[in-house]
């Protein structure tokens, strides 16, 4: 075998070796790619199953929560009915009857008594109707900013507080650590609330009420009002 034949033989062997390496690399790469694709699909399937399980659990939790609220409401209705029946079947001189008789004797209208009874309990279905800042009047300061009219004049508020020692006469400057007085005039009646901030009070109507929250304002000498329209049932 001459030199050229030997060189050709080794060249073919080198080409065959390289081709074998390329084929093996391609097969290995294809296997790795297939394994990665399979793992990715399996991971997405597991994630989808987990998301479905979470969604179903959340739906069950929401259903159970609504059922719990319904049962609690039903239980409160039954309890209230039992207490009302017990109160109305007692002797005519029970405390509830004497209280209502006393209010009627003082000239209180039945509609007003009904409204006051309706206002008892925690307001529900509240929505914000107004947010205002009001200056607090003091012995040294009294301005139009301390009075506010809402609902086309249906509700008027006046707020008074105690002056701080370093408060100026030309600006509102009250002491938020001391009680303030809130005078509310509505529907031909008047209500005065005296307390330390924050203050919360309600004004009853026929089948709804106005919930008023009063907190110390960001402006010096002012308080912030948050008025909410709430249903009673």
C-alpha positions as semicolon CSV with decimal commas, in nm:
position;residue;x (nm);y (nm);z (nm)
1;X;0,000;0,000;0,000
2;X;0,156;0,325;-0,111
3;X;0,153;0,659;0,071
4;X;-0,154;0,801;-0,103
5;X;-0,369;0,497;-0,028
6;X;-0,267;0,506;0,338
7;X;-0,347;0,878;0,366
8;X;-0,686;0,829;0,200
9;X;-0,764;0,545;0,440
10;X;-0,687;0,758;0,748
11;X;-0,875;1,056;0,602
12;X;-1,189;0,844;0,560
13;X;-1,149;0,712;0,913
14;X;-1,121;1,068;1,050
15;X;-1,430;1,174;0,854
16;X;-1,620;0,875;0,986
17;X;-1,511;0,954;1,343
18;X;-1,622;1,319;1,306
19;X;-1,955;1,214;1,157
20;X;-2,009;0,968;1,442
21;X;-1,940;1,248;1,695
22;X;-2,178;1,482;1,512
23;X;-2,452;1,219;1,504
24;X;-2,401;1,132;1,870
25;X;-2,407;1,502;1,962
26;X;-2,723;1,556;1,758
27;X;-2,893;1,254;1,917
28;X;-2,789;1,368;2,264
29;X;-2,906;1,723;2,194
30;X;-3,236;1,593;2,058
31;X;-3,281;1,379;2,370
32;X;-3,202;1,677;2,597
33;X;-3,440;1,901;2,401
34;X;-3,713;1,637;2,414
35;X;-3,660;1,588;2,786
36;X;-3,673;1,963;2,846
37;X;-3,992;1,993;2,642
38;X;-4,151;1,704;2,829
39;X;-4,048;1,852;3,166
40;X;-4,181;2,193;3,064
41;X;-4,513;2,045;2,954
42;X;-4,537;1,844;3,276
43;X;-4,454;2,152;3,483
44;X;-4,722;2,354;3,305
45;X;-4,971;2,073;3,360
46;X;-4,886;2,057;3,730
47;X;-4,912;2,437;3,755
48;X;-5,249;2,431;3,580
49;X;-5,371;2,158;3,816
50;X;-5,247;2,359;4,115
51;X;-5,415;2,677;3,988
52;X;-5,739;2,485;3,932
53;X;-5,721;2,339;4,283
54;X;-5,656;2,686;4,430
55;X;-5,947;2,832;4,232
56;X;-6,181;2,555;4,345
57;X;-6,068;2,597;4,706
58;X;-6,126;2,974;4,687
59;X;-6,471;2,913;4,543
60;X;-6,549;2,673;4,825
61;X;-6,418;2,922;5,081
62;X;-6,635;3,198;4,933
63;X;-6,936;2,966;4,933
64;X;-6,874;2,864;5,293
65;X;-6,821;3,227;5,393
66;X;-7,151;3,331;5,234
67;X;-7,323;3,036;5,399
68;X;-7,169;3,135;5,734
69;X;-7,291;3,494;5,694
70;X;-7,637;3,367;5,595
71;X;-7,655;3,138;5,897
72;X;-7,528;3,412;6,130
73;X;-7,788;3,651;5,990
74;X;-8,057;3,386;6,026
75;X;-7,945;3,314;6,381
76;X;-7,949;3,684;6,470
77;X;-8,297;3,715;6,319
78;X;-8,423;3,419;6,522
79;X;-8,260;3,553;6,839
80;X;-8,405;3,900;6,778
81;X;-8,750;3,753;6,715
82;X;-8,733;3,550;7,036
83;X;-8,625;3,854;7,237
84;X;-8,892;4,072;7,077
85;X;-9,159;3,812;7,148
86;X;-9,036;3,782;7,505
87;X;-9,045;4,159;7,548
88;X;-9,392;4,198;7,401
89;X;-9,542;3,909;7,598
90;X;-9,423;4,042;7,933
91;X;-9,641;4,245;8,166
92;X;-9,742;4,590;8,052
93;X;-9,510;4,758;8,303
94;X;-9,188;4,608;8,163
95;X;-8,891;4,840;8,105
96;X;-8,934;4,862;7,729
97;X;-9,300;4,958;7,756
98;X;-9,231;5,215;8,028
99;X;-8,950;5,366;7,821
100;X;-9,168;5,404;7,511
101;X;-9,456;5,543;7,719
102;X;-9,219;5,794;7,878
103;X;-9,093;5,911;7,539
104;X;-9,445;5,949;7,403
105;X;-9,546;6,140;7,718
106;X;-9,260;6,384;7,652
107;X;-9,400;6,456;7,307
108;X;-9,177;6,224;7,106
109;X;-9,341;6,114;6,785
110;X;-9,371;5,743;6,710
111;X;-9,188;5,796;6,382
112;X;-8,893;5,942;6,571
113;X;-8,891;5,647;6,811
114;X;-8,901;5,411;6,515
115;X;-8,609;5,594;6,351
116;X;-8,403;5,577;6,669
117;X;-8,471;5,204;6,699
118;X;-8,375;5,162;6,337
119;X;-8,043;5,339;6,396
120;X;-7,934;5,087;6,658
121;X;-7,671;4,833;6,562
122;X;-7,384;4,840;6,319
123;X;-7,451;5,027;5,991
124;X;-7,415;4,817;5,675
125;X;-7,378;4,883;5,302
126;X;-7,211;5,218;5,362
127;X;-7,084;5,437;5,079
128;X;-6,895;5,763;5,109
129;X;-7,104;6,065;5,009
130;X;-6,885;6,356;5,122
131;X;-6,538;6,432;5,260
132;X;-6,482;6,780;5,403
133;X;-6,230;6,973;5,612
134;X;-6,375;7,203;5,879
135;X;-6,200;7,459;6,100
136;X;-6,254;7,415;6,472
137;X;-6,385;7,730;6,642
138;X;-6,230;7,826;6,977
139;X;-6,260;8,105;7,233
140;X;-6,006;8,303;7,032
141;X;-6,113;8,211;6,681
142;X;-6,452;8,186;6,514
143;X;-6,499;8,199;6,139
144;X;-6,722;8,080;5,860
145;X;-6,486;7,784;5,811
146;X;-6,624;7,638;6,137
147;X;-6,973;7,601;5,985
148;X;-7,063;7,371;5,699
149;X;-7,388;7,291;5,518
150;X;-7,441;6,962;5,338
151;X;-7,716;6,791;5,139
152;X;-7,854;7,122;5,009
153;X;-7,886;7,259;5,362
154;X;-8,040;6,943;5,504
155;X;-7,747;6,902;5,743
156;X;-7,554;7,179;5,915
157;X;-7,247;7,128;6,136
158;X;-7,064;7,356;6,375
159;X;-6,751;7,239;6,557
160;X;-6,596;7,401;6,864
161;X;-6,282;7,312;7,059
162;X;-6,046;7,447;7,321
163;X;-5,766;7,683;7,235
164;X;-5,405;7,579;7,271
165;X;-5,190;7,803;7,488
166;X;-4,981;7,915;7,190
167;X;-5,268;7,946;6,945
168;X;-5,303;8,275;6,751
169;X;-5,626;8,473;6,735
170;X;-5,624;8,508;6,357
171;X;-5,605;8,135;6,280
172;X;-5,789;7,822;6,401
173;X;-5,573;7,641;6,652
174;X;-5,744;7,395;6,883
175;X;-5,609;7,136;7,125
176;X;-5,684;6,790;6,976
177;X;-5,612;6,620;7,309
178;X;-5,918;6,785;7,467
179;X;-6,287;6,721;7,393
180;X;-6,450;6,905;7,105
181;X;-6,820;6,981;7,058
182;X;-6,999;6,897;6,734
183;X;-7,346;7,049;6,683
184;X;-7,550;6,886;6,408
185;X;-7,876;7,037;6,285
186;X;-8,079;6,813;6,055
187;X;-8,443;6,752;5,966
188;X;-8,558;7,020;6,207
189;X;-8,378;6,863;6,506
190;X;-8,043;6,910;6,674
191;X;-7,780;6,675;6,811
192;X;-7,467;6,769;7,008
193;X;-7,175;6,530;7,044
194;X;-6,886;6,603;7,282
195;X;-6,584;6,376;7,283
196;X;-6,212;6,348;7,210
197;X;-6,105;6,281;6,851
198;X;-6,167;6,057;6,668
199;X;-6,547;6,088;6,690
200;X;-6,809;5,873;6,520
201;X;-7,185;5,935;6,526
202;X;-7,493;5,850;6,320
203;X;-7,802;6,042;6,214
204;X;-8,107;5,819;6,147
205;X;-8,359;5,864;5,868
206;X;-8,648;5,638;5,761
207;X;-8,467;5,328;5,637
208;X;-8,110;5,459;5,617
209;X;-7,871;5,671;5,820
210;X;-7,575;5,903;5,781
211;X;-7,257;5,787;5,953
212;X;-7,016;6,070;6,036
213;X;-6,652;6,009;6,125
214;X;-6,443;6,303;6,250
215;X;-6,065;6,284;6,277
216;X;-5,786;6,536;6,322
217;X;-5,711;6,702;5,990
218;X;-5,380;6,744;5,816
219;X;-5,424;7,123;5,823
220;X;-5,351;7,286;6,156
221;X;-5,672;7,375;6,339
222;X;-5,893;7,166;6,111
223;X;-6,072;6,832;6,136
224;X;-6,163;6,601;5,849
225;X;-6,523;6,482;5,806
226;X;-6,611;6,155;5,638
227;X;-6,985;6,116;5,569
228;X;-7,127;5,781;5,463
229;X;-7,477;5,686;5,353
230;X;-7,561;5,350;5,513
231;X;-7,848;5,105;5,489
232;X;-8,003;4,967;5,804
233;X;-8,068;4,619;5,675
